[in-house]
Amino acid sequence: MSAYPTFNLGEVIDMIRLKLDVARMSAAIIIFFMFLTILGGCKTTNYGRLESSSDITSAFEAYQIMPDHSYYYRGPASRPFVIVGIQYNFELNSKLWVEVDPQSKDFRSVIDRISAQGMGGTTRPWGFRILDHSGRVVGVWYSASRAAAVEVNENNQIVNLSPIRTVTRGDQGP
């Protein structure tokens, strides 16, 4: 009899494989729960979005004023790049937006200048509903810019309404 214990090489390899499988499974479980935590954190933000609307496009092109909305544009008066109508029960909390009276000739002028953005190109301005994080409509949007950061706080203040200057090419429809 030998003074040294004997090992079966196959059993040793199986034991190592089992330990590696347990370690891999533990790592996969940890990564899965980290992913769920990150995903769950995203749901608690106040970010909204734009929702395409041909009706809103037509309304802006016909200079129709939405009842119970205040209107603002962004950009220099000579070259505005977006106009929005914000429902009265929401407050646009930004110094970057300029209020425009929808009864004034300036209102038509701003829409005309924004509409001219698409002249001669493949992309023309389009209308959108501005939605908060829960899907409530907070206003309307008209621009060749088709993306925006929309953040509404619990006091119905729109604390971030920032156009993303990416212009989409292709289909103009919803």
C-alpha positions as CSV (number, residue, x, y, z in Angstrom):
1,M,0.0,0.0,0.0
2,S,1.2,3.5,-0.9
3,A,1.8,6.3,1.6
4,Y,0.3,8.7,-0.9
5,P,-3.3,9.0,-1.7
6,T,-4.2,8.0,-5.2
7,F,-6.4,10.2,-7.4
8,N,-8.4,9.3,-10.3
9,L,-7.5,11.8,-13.0
10,G,-11.0,11.7,-14.5
11,E,-12.6,12.5,-11.1
12,V,-10.3,15.4,-10.6
13,I,-11.1,16.8,-14.0
14,D,-14.9,16.4,-13.4
15,M,-14.5,18.2,-10.0
16,I,-12.7,21.1,-11.7
17,R,-15.4,21.3,-14.4
18,L,-18.1,21.4,-11.8
19,K,-16.4,24.2,-9.9
20,L,-16.0,26.2,-13.1
21,D,-19.7,25.6,-14.0
22,V,-20.8,26.9,-10.6
23,A,-18.6,29.9,-11.0
24,R,-20.0,30.7,-14.5
25,M,-23.5,30.3,-13.2
26,S,-22.9,32.6,-10.3
27,A,-21.4,35.2,-12.6
28,A,-24.3,34.9,-15.0
29,I,-26.8,35.4,-12.1
30,I,-24.9,38.5,-10.8
31,I,-24.8,40.0,-14.3
32,F,-28.5,39.3,-14.8
33,F,-29.5,41.1,-11.5
34,M,-27.2,44.0,-12.3
35,F,-29.0,44.3,-15.7
36,L,-32.4,44.2,-14.0
37,T,-31.3,46.9,-11.5
38,I,-30.1,49.2,-14.4
39,L,-33.2,48.6,-16.4
40,G,-35.4,49.3,-13.4
41,G,-33.6,52.5,-12.7
42,C,-34.3,53.7,-16.3
43,K,-38.1,53.3,-15.7
44,T,-38.0,55.9,-12.9
45,T,-36.8,58.8,-15.1
46,N,-39.0,61.6,-16.2
47,Y,-38.0,61.4,-19.9
48,G,-40.7,61.6,-22.6
49,R,-40.6,61.5,-26.3
50,L,-42.0,62.8,-29.6
51,E,-44.8,61.0,-31.4
52,S,-45.2,61.7,-35.1
53,S,-48.6,63.2,-36.2
54,S,-49.6,64.2,-39.8
55,D,-52.6,66.1,-38.2
56,I,-50.2,68.3,-36.3
57,T,-48.1,68.8,-39.4
58,S,-51.2,69.9,-41.3
59,A,-52.3,72.2,-38.4
60,F,-49.0,74.1,-38.4
61,E,-48.9,74.3,-42.2
62,A,-52.4,75.9,-42.1
63,Y,-51.4,78.2,-39.2
64,Q,-54.0,76.7,-37.0
65,I,-53.8,77.6,-33.3
66,M,-54.3,74.8,-30.8
67,P,-56.6,76.0,-28.0
68,D,-55.1,76.1,-24.5
69,H,-51.5,76.2,-25.8
70,S,-48.7,78.8,-25.4
71,Y,-46.3,78.9,-28.4
72,Y,-42.5,79.2,-28.3
73,Y,-39.7,78.9,-30.8
74,R,-36.1,78.0,-30.5
75,G,-33.2,79.5,-32.5
76,P,-32.6,83.1,-33.7
77,A,-35.7,84.9,-34.9
78,S,-34.3,85.0,-38.4
79,R,-33.7,81.2,-38.5
80,P,-35.8,79.4,-35.9
81,F,-35.6,75.7,-36.2
82,V,-38.5,74.5,-34.1
83,I,-41.8,75.8,-32.8
84,V,-43.8,74.2,-30.0
85,G,-47.2,74.7,-28.5
86,I,-47.3,73.8,-24.8
87,Q,-50.6,73.0,-23.0
88,Y,-51.5,75.7,-20.4
89,N,-51.4,73.2,-17.6
90,F,-47.6,72.7,-18.2
91,E,-44.8,75.2,-17.8
92,L,-41.9,75.4,-20.2
93,N,-39.0,76.1,-17.8
94,S,-36.2,77.3,-20.1
95,K,-34.7,80.5,-21.1
96,L,-33.7,79.1,-24.5
97,W,-37.3,79.3,-25.8
98,V,-38.9,82.5,-27.0
99,E,-42.6,83.0,-26.6
100,V,-44.5,84.0,-29.7
101,D,-48.1,85.3,-29.8
102,P,-50.1,83.0,-32.0
103,Q,-52.3,85.9,-33.0
104,S,-49.4,87.9,-34.4
105,K,-47.8,88.0,-37.8
106,D,-44.6,86.8,-36.1
107,F,-46.3,83.4,-35.5
108,R,-46.9,82.9,-39.2
109,S,-43.4,84.1,-40.0
110,V,-41.8,81.6,-37.6
111,I,-43.8,78.8,-39.2
112,D,-42.8,79.9,-42.7
113,R,-39.1,80.1,-41.8
114,I,-39.3,76.6,-40.2
115,S,-41.2,75.3,-43.3
116,A,-38.5,76.7,-45.5
117,Q,-36.0,74.4,-43.9
118,G,-37.1,71.5,-46.2
119,M,-37.1,73.5,-49.4
120,G,-34.9,71.7,-52.0
121,G,-34.1,68.9,-49.7
122,T,-35.4,65.4,-48.9
123,T,-36.4,66.3,-45.4
124,R,-39.2,68.7,-44.5
125,P,-40.5,69.8,-41.2
126,W,-43.0,67.5,-39.5
127,G,-45.4,67.6,-36.6
128,F,-45.2,65.6,-33.4
129,R,-47.0,65.3,-30.1
130,I,-44.8,66.0,-27.1
131,L,-45.3,63.2,-24.6
132,D,-44.1,63.0,-21.0
133,H,-42.7,59.9,-19.4
134,S,-46.2,58.5,-18.7
135,G,-47.5,59.2,-22.3
136,R,-49.5,62.3,-21.5
137,V,-49.6,64.9,-24.3
138,V,-47.9,68.0,-23.0
139,G,-47.8,69.9,-26.3
140,V,-47.1,69.9,-30.0
141,W,-43.8,70.2,-32.0
142,Y,-43.0,71.3,-35.6
143,S,-39.5,71.1,-37.0
144,A,-37.2,69.2,-39.3
145,S,-35.5,68.0,-36.1
146,R,-37.2,64.8,-35.3
147,A,-35.7,64.0,-31.9
148,A,-35.7,65.7,-28.6
149,A,-34.9,65.2,-25.0
150,V,-38.2,65.7,-23.1
151,E,-38.1,65.9,-19.3
152,V,-41.1,66.8,-17.2
153,N,-41.0,66.9,-13.4
154,E,-43.8,66.1,-10.9
155,N,-44.9,69.8,-10.9
156,N,-45.8,69.7,-14.6
157,Q,-42.7,71.8,-15.4
158,I,-41.0,70.9,-18.6
159,V,-37.4,71.2,-17.3
160,N,-35.8,70.0,-20.5
161,L,-37.1,70.3,-24.1
162,S,-34.0,70.2,-26.2
163,P,-34.0,69.4,-29.9
164,I,-31.4,66.9,-31.1
165,R,-30.1,68.4,-34.3
166,T,-30.2,65.1,-36.1
167,V,-32.4,65.3,-39.2
168,T,-33.9,62.1,-40.3
169,R,-33.9,61.2,-44.0
170,G,-36.5,59.1,-45.8
171,D,-40.2,58.7,-45.1
172,Q,-41.8,61.8,-43.7
173,G,-44.9,60.1,-42.4
174,P,-45.7,58.6,-39.1
